[in-house]
């Protein structure tokens, strides 16, 4: 259990700031969720900011996909999306302010000179930080400019000195300035770096709490220095643990699903994904694992987030997803299933009347599925001609004579029914198995195979009713014909 720590006082103004250079990673989605939960828990604001200053890799397609995935998860934002690419004037003014305050200086060092600094530091067993010369006179600068050198602007880190973070998750974290290089705030073409833009945005947007992955913690003292140099108050910080796969290595595609899009395509429900993401590093107590979104909003607290890395296990998610399915009403589940099959294109491919059949079968599969993608495993037979799987055919052919007898007996009883409902079908087949003196499994499994071609499907009585008498009897006779042919050949 995570130990109790101070809690966020509200209303909190938080932000989620992805880079639109790819899909929404599970780790990014967890960060978005934690921020969103704090905003909703404290009646605060959730700001969506797109850090798209990497013009080479940022794409409108990635931006659209991130927004779509957030919407799919139900993480609505109060402001935004705000794009860094549209805030050049804000950053230019901030850089000018830092220059005026004497907090930054022009640095003309070449890559070779910087690498020499790092090598010397490593040789002396010091941190390989770099610092530019802050004492160049105008004549030296003019000479460098004439030679074609263009400076970057570096922040003048005060040495000796310290920056202390009072982190909601990690406690007190101290950075010795001797370990922090004079970081670049503006490139030689004047464009801002990440640490400048992120700090300025947090200041300008009034962000009160920055909740992000612990891999960003080394950036935090730099951003705090920038904010303070501009005369602002720094936000509070919470650096949440990394997410690992079951092999305890950083989560990636090799673990089966590393993005929200992967999970959606695999047939997971948004509510189950949100539930699972919330438990990646956070717990309410030692036993509760199932939460609705409203329950998470009410119970979530940053003080109960663990420092330890969190393990994302698809096996556990699948179990949780099945439980969430069974908590849904039939109407909710039906809409989720139809929406999933429509998105994957499966409904269109199944032809006219497919959606109605999916809706009719939805209540029959709800209790048996772990993901929406498993629908075809149970009910795909409804949409294709009878194909008896090898495993199922082996069941029938262990005793061909017996299979012919019980399937024929089932068909004969069903053909005499005045109505073909699931209940009438059940009564008829139950009567027949007693008349024939058969065990339920020995009688009903051949009936299932005769119409579905599989040993796994929706319930036999409901399956027959879904097919209707004409198609059900046609499949019975087709199976009997194949068995009769095999019997004759023997």
C-alpha positions in Angstrom: 0.0 0.0 0.0 1.3 3.4 -0.9 2.0 5.6 2.2 -0.1 8.6 2.8 1.3 11.9 1.5 0.0 15.5 1.2 -3.0 15.9 -1.1 -3.6 18.4 -3.9 -5.6 21.3 -2.7 -8.1 22.5 -5.2 -9.3 23.7 -7.5 -6.2 22.4 -9.3 -5.3 23.7 -12.8 -3.5 20.9 -14.5 -2.4 20.1 -18.1 -1.7 17.2 -20.4 0.9 18.0 -22.9 1.6 15.3 -25.5 3.8 15.6 -28.5 1.8 14.8 -31.7 4.5 12.6 -33.2 2.8 9.2 -32.9 -0.1 7.4 -31.3 -1.2 7.9 -27.6 1.0 5.6 -25.6 -0.4 3.8 -22.6 2.0 5.8 -20.4 0.7 9.1 -21.9 -2.9 8.0 -21.4 -2.1 7.2 -17.7 -0.6 10.7 -17.3 -3.7 12.3 -19.0 -6.0 10.2 -16.7 -4.2 11.2 -13.5 -4.3 14.9 -14.4 -8.0 14.6 -15.5 -8.9 12.8 -12.2 -7.2 15.5 -10.1 -9.0 18.2 -12.1 -12.4 16.6 -11.7 -11.8 15.6 -8.0 -10.9 19.2 -7.1 -13.4 20.9 -9.4 -10.5 22.4 -11.2 -9.5 22.6 -14.9 -7.9 20.2 -17.3 -5.9 21.9 -20.1 -4.9 20.1 -23.2 -1.6 21.4 -24.7 0.1 20.1 -27.8 3.9 20.3 -27.7 4.3 20.4 -31.4 7.5 22.4 -31.8 9.2 19.5 -33.4 8.0 20.5 -36.9 9.8 17.6 -38.5 7.9 14.8 -36.6 4.7 16.5 -35.5 1.7 15.7 -37.9 -1.9 16.6 -38.0 -2.7 12.9 -38.3 -1.0 12.2 -34.9 -2.8 15.2 -33.3 -6.2 14.0 -34.6 -5.5 10.5 -33.3 -4.5 11.7 -29.8 -7.6 13.8 -29.6 -9.7 10.9 -30.7 -8.2 8.5 -28.2 -8.7 10.9 -25.3 -12.3 11.3 -26.4 -12.7 7.5 -26.6 -11.4 7.2 -23.0 -13.9 9.9 -21.9 -11.2 12.4 -20.9 -12.7 15.7 -21.9 -10.7 18.9 -21.6 -11.8 22.3 -20.4 -9.3 24.3 -22.5 -7.5 23.6 -25.7 -6.1 22.1 -27.6 -3.4 24.8 -27.3 -0.6 24.4 -29.7 3.0 25.5 -29.0 3.5 26.0 -32.7 1.1 28.9 -32.5 2.9 30.6 -29.5 6.1 31.8 -31.1 5.5 35.4 -30.0 5.0 34.3 -26.4 8.3 32.5 -26.4 10.2 35.3 -28.1 9.0 37.7 -25.4 10.1 35.3 -22.7 13.5 34.9 -24.2 13.8 38.7 -24.4 12.8 38.9 -20.8 15.4 36.4 -19.7 18.0 38.3 -21.7 17.0 41.5 -20.0 17.2 39.9 -16.6 20.7 38.6 -17.3 19.5 35.0 -16.8 20.8 33.8 -20.2 23.8 34.4 -22.3 24.8 33.8 -26.0 27.0 30.7 -26.3 29.1 30.2 -29.4 30.8 26.9 -28.6 31.0 24.3 -31.4 29.9 20.7 -31.0 33.6 19.7 -30.9 34.3 22.2 -28.0 31.3 20.9 -26.1 32.3 17.3 -26.5 35.8 18.2 -25.3 34.2 19.6 -22.1 32.2 16.4 -21.6 35.3 14.2 -22.1 37.3 16.3 -19.6 34.5 16.0 -17.1 34.3 12.2 -17.5 38.1 11.9 -17.2 37.9 13.8 -13.9 34.9 11.7 -12.8 32.6 14.7 -12.8 29.1 15.0 -14.3 29.5 15.6 -18.0 27.8 19.0 -18.0 28.6 21.7 -20.4 28.9 25.5 -19.9 29.5 28.2 -22.4 31.7 31.2 -21.9 29.8 34.0 -20.3 32.7 36.6 -20.5 33.2 37.2 -24.2 33.8 40.8 -25.0 32.1 42.6 -28.0 35.2 42.2 -30.2 35.3 38.4 -29.7 31.6 38.1 -30.4 32.0 40.2 -33.6 34.8 38.0 -34.7 32.8 34.8 -34.2 29.8 36.4 -36.0 32.0 37.3 -38.9 33.2 33.7 -39.1 29.6 32.6 -39.5 29.0 31.4 -35.9 25.5 31.9 -34.6 24.9 31.5 -30.9 22.4 29.5 -28.9 21.1 31.1 -25.7 22.0 29.2 -22.6 20.6 29.6 -19.1 23.2 30.8 -16.6 22.9 28.2 -13.9 24.1 29.5 -10.6 27.0 27.4 -9.2 27.2 26.7 -6.4 23.5 26.3 -5.7 20.6 23.9 -5.4 17.1 23.5 -6.6 14.7 21.6 -4.4 11.5 19.9 -5.5 8.9 19.0 -3.0 7.3 16.3 -5.0 3.9 14.8 -4.2 5.1 11.3 -5.1 8.9 11.2 -4.5 9.1 13.6 -1.5 12.0 16.1 -1.3 14.3 15.9 -4.3 17.4 18.1 -4.4 19.4 18.9 -7.5 22.9 20.3 -7.0 23.5 22.9 -9.7 27.0 21.5 -10.3 25.2 18.6 -11.9 22.9 20.8 -14.1 24.4 22.1 -17.3 23.8 25.6 -18.7 20.9 24.3 -20.7 19.9 25.8 -24.1 16.6 27.9 -24.0 16.8 29.1 -27.6 18.4 27.6 -30.6 20.6 29.4 -33.0 17.6 30.2 -35.3 15.8 31.7 -32.3 13.3 28.9 -31.8 12.6 27.8 -28.2 13.7 24.5 -26.7 11.4 22.2 -24.8 12.5 23.3 -21.4 11.8 27.0 -22.3 8.5 26.4 -24.0 7.1 24.0 -21.3 8.2 26.4 -18.5 6.7 29.5 -20.1 3.5 27.7 -21.0 3.0 26.4 -17.4 3.6 30.0 -16.2 1.4 31.7 -18.8 -1.4 29.2 -18.5 -1.5 29.4 -14.7 -0.8 25.7 -14.2 -0.9 24.9 -10.5 0.2 21.3 -10.6 2.4 19.5 -13.1 1.7 15.7 -12.9 3.9 13.7 -15.3 6.2 10.7 -15.7 9.3 10.4 -13.6 11.4 10.4 -16.8 10.8 14.2 -16.8 12.2 14.9 -13.4 15.6 15.9 -14.6 13.8 18.7 -16.7 12.0 20.0 -13.6 14.8 22.0 -12.0 15.6 23.7 -15.4 11.9 24.7 -15.8 11.7 25.9 -12.3 14.8 28.1 -12.9 13.2 29.6 -16.0 9.9 30.4 -14.3 11.7 32.0 -11.3 13.9 34.1 -13.6 10.7 35.4 -15.3 9.4 36.4 -11.9 6.8 33.6 -11.6 5.9 31.1 -8.9 6.6 27.5 -9.8 3.8 24.9 -9.9 3.7 22.0 -7.5 5.1 18.8 -9.1 4.2 15.1 -9.0 6.4 12.6 -10.9 4.6 9.3 -11.4 6.4 6.0 -11.9 7.3 4.4 -15.2 5.1 1.7 -16.7 6.7 -1.7 -17.3 5.6 -4.9 -19.1 5.2 -8.2 -17.3 8.9 -8.9 -18.0 9.8 -5.7 -16.0 11.1 -4.0 -19.1 9.7 -0.6 -20.2 6.3 -1.1 -21.9 6.5 -1.3 -25.7 4.8 -2.9 -28.7 6.5 -6.2 -28.0 4.3 -6.6 -24.9 1.2 -6.8 -27.1 -0.4 -3.4 -26.8 1.5 -0.2 -26.0 -1.0 2.4 -27.3 -4.6 3.3 -26.6 -5.3 2.6 -30.3 -3.9 -1.0 -29.8 -6.3 -1.6 -26.9 -9.3 -0.2 -28.8 -8.5 -2.4 -31.8 -8.1 -5.4 -29.5 -11.7 -5.0 -28.3 -11.2 -3.5 -24.8 -13.9 -1.2 -23.3 -12.9 2.4 -22.5 -14.2 2.0 -19.0 -12.0 -1.0 -18.4 -9.0 0.7 -19.9 -9.5 3.7 -17.6 -9.9 1.4 -14.6 -6.7 -0.4 -15.5 -4.8 2.8 -16.1 -5.8 4.2 -12.8 -4.3 1.2 -11.0 -0.9 1.7 -12.7 0.9 3.1 -9.7 -2.2 4.1 -7.6 -4.4 2.1 -5.2 -7.3 3.0 -3.0 -6.8 0.1 -0.6 -5.4 -3.4 -0.6 -8.3 -5.1 -2.2 -10.5 -2.9 -4.4 -9.7 -3.2 -8.1 -13.0 -2.5 -9.9 -14.0 1.2 -10.2 -16.4 3.2 -12.3 -15.2 6.5 -13.6 -17.4 8.3 -11.0 -15.8 6.3 -8.2 -12.3 7.1 -9.5 -13.1 10.8 -9.5 -14.4 10.6 -5.9 -11.5 8.4 -4.6 -8.4 9.3 -6.6 -5.6 11.0 -4.7 -2.1 11.8 -5.8 -0.8 11.0 -2.3 -1.5 7.3 -2.8 0.6 7.0 -6.0 3.5 4.7 -5.4 7.2 5.5 -6.3 7.7 2.0 -7.7 7.3 1.2 -11.4 3.9 -0.1 -12.4 3.4 -3.3 -14.4 0.8 -3.3 -17.2 -0.5 -6.8 -17.6 -2.8 -7.6 -20.5 -3.9 -10.8 -18.9 -5.3 -8.9 -15.9 -6.8 -6.2 -18.2 -8.7 -9.0 -20.1 -10.2 -10.3 -16.9 -11.1 -6.8 -15.8 -12.6 -6.1 -19.2 -14.8 -9.2 -19.0 -16.0 -8.1 -15.5 -16.9 -4.6 -16.8 -18.8 -6.2 -19.7 -20.9 -8.2 -17.3 -21.7 -5.0 -15.3 -23.1 -3.3 -18.4 -26.8 -3.4 -19.2 -27.7 -5.4 -22.3 -28.4 -2.2 -24.1 -25.0 -0.7 -23.2 -23.2 -3.8 -24.2 -25.1 -4.1 -27.5 -24.1 -0.6 -28.5 -20.5 -1.2 -27.5 -20.4 -4.4 -29.6 -22.1 -2.9 -32.6 -19.8 0.2 -32.4 -16.7 -1.9 -32.3 -17.7 -4.2 -35.2 -18.8 -1.1 -37.2 -15.4 0.5 -36.6 -13.5 -2.6 -37.6 -15.7 -2.9 -40.7 -16.9 -6.3 -39.8 -20.6 -5.5 -39.9 -20.4 -4.1 -43.4 -18.6 -7.2 -44.6 -21.3 -9.5 -43.2 -23.9 -8.3 -45.6 -27.6 -7.2 -45.2 -29.2 -7.9 -41.8 -25.9 -8.4 -40.1 -26.4 -5.6 -37.6 -29.8 -6.9 -36.5 -28.2 -10.4 -36.0 -25.4 -8.9 -34.0 -27.8 -7.0 -31.8 -29.9 -10.2 -31.3 -26.9 -12.2 -30.3 -25.3 -9.6 -28.0 -27.0 -10.7 -24.8 -26.0 -14.3 -25.5 -22.3 -13.6 -25.7 -22.0 -10.9 -23.0 -21.2 -13.3 -20.2 -18.7 -15.3 -22.1 -16.5 -12.7 -23.7 -13.4 -11.1 -22.3 -13.0 -8.6 -25.2 -15.2 -7.5 -28.0 -12.7 -8.9 -30.5 -13.7 -12.4 -29.3 -17.2 -12.0 -30.6 -16.4 -14.0 -33.8 -15.1 -16.9 -31.7 -18.5 -17.4 -30.2 -20.9 -16.1 -32.8 -19.0 -15.8 -36.1 -20.7 -19.0 -37.3 -23.9 -17.0 -37.6 -22.6 -15.1 -40.6 -21.0 -17.8 -42.7 -21.9 -21.1 -44.3 -21.6 -24.1 -42.0 -17.9 -25.0 -41.6 -17.2 -27.8 -39.2 -13.9 -27.2 -37.5 -11.4 -30.2 -37.3 -11.7 -30.4 -33.6 -15.5 -30.5 -33.8 -15.5 -33.0 -36.6 -13.3 -35.3 -34.5 -16.0 -35.2 -31.8 -18.7 -36.3 -34.2 -16.6 -39.0 -35.8 -15.5 -40.7 -32.7 -18.8 -42.6 -32.9 -20.4 -41.8 -36.2 -23.5 -44.0 -35.6 -24.2 -42.3 -32.3 -23.8 -38.8 -33.8 -26.3 -39.6 -36.6 -28.7 -40.9 -34.0 -28.7 -38.0 -31.6 -28.5 -35.3 -34.4 -31.3 -37.0 -36.2 -33.3 -37.3 -33.0 -32.9 -33.6 -32.3 -33.9 -32.7 -35.8 -37.0 -34.9 -35.7 -38.2 -33.3 -32.5 -37.5 -29.7 -33.6 -39.3 -30.2 -36.9 -42.5 -30.8 -35.1 -42.4 -27.5 -33.1 -45.3 -25.1 -33.7 -43.1 -22.2 -32.6 -39.4 -21.9 -32.8 -38.4 -19.8 -29.7 -35.4 -20.5 -27.5 -37.6 -21.8 -24.7 -39.6 -24.1 -27.0 -36.4 -25.4 -28.5 -35.0 -26.1 -25.0 -38.0 -28.0 -23.9 -38.0 -30.1 -27.1 -34.4 -31.0 -26.9 -34.5 -31.7 -23.2 -37.4 -34.1 -23.8 -35.6 -35.8 -26.6 -32.4 -36.4 -24.7 -34.5 -38.1 -21.9 -36.4 -40.2 -24.4 -33.1 -41.4 -25.9 -31.6 -41.9 -22.5 -28.6 -39.7 -23.3 -26.4 -37.7 -20.9 -26.9 -34.0 -21.6 -23.3 -33.4 -22.9 -23.4 -36.5 -25.2 -26.7 -35.3 -26.7 -26.3 -31.5 -26.8 -22.7 -31.2 -28.0 -23.5 -32.9 -31.4 -26.5 -30.6 -31.8 -24.2 -27.6 -31.3 -21.6 -28.8 -33.8 -24.4 -29.7 -36.3 -25.4 -26.0 -36.6 -22.4 -24.0 -35.6 -19.5 -26.2 -36.7 -17.7 -25.6 -33.4 -17.5 -26.9 -29.9 -17.6 -23.4 -28.6 -20.5 -21.0 -29.4 -23.4 -19.2 -28.0 -26.0 -21.3 -26.1 -27.4 -24.1 -28.2 -31.1 -23.2 -27.6 -30.6 -19.5 -28.3 -28.4 -20.3 -31.3 -31.1 -22.4 -32.9 -33.7 -19.7 -32.3 -31.3 -17.1 -33.8 -30.9 -19.1 -37.0 -34.6 -19.8 -37.4 -36.1 -23.1 -38.4 -35.3 -23.0 -42.1 -31.5 -22.4 -41.7 -31.2 -24.6 -38.6 -32.8 -27.6 -40.4 -30.7 -27.0 -43.5 -27.5 -27.2 -41.3 -28.8 -30.3 -39.5 -29.4 -32.1 -42.8 -26.0 -31.0 -44.2 -24.2 -32.4 -41.2 -26.2 -35.6 -41.3 -25.4 -36.0 -45.0 -21.7 -35.8 -44.3 -21.9 -38.3 -41.5 -24.0 -40.7 -43.6 -21.5 -40.5 -46.3 -18.7 -41.4 -43.9 -20.8 -44.2 -42.4 -21.5 -45.6 -45.8 -17.8 -45.5 -46.8 -16.9 -47.5 -43.6 
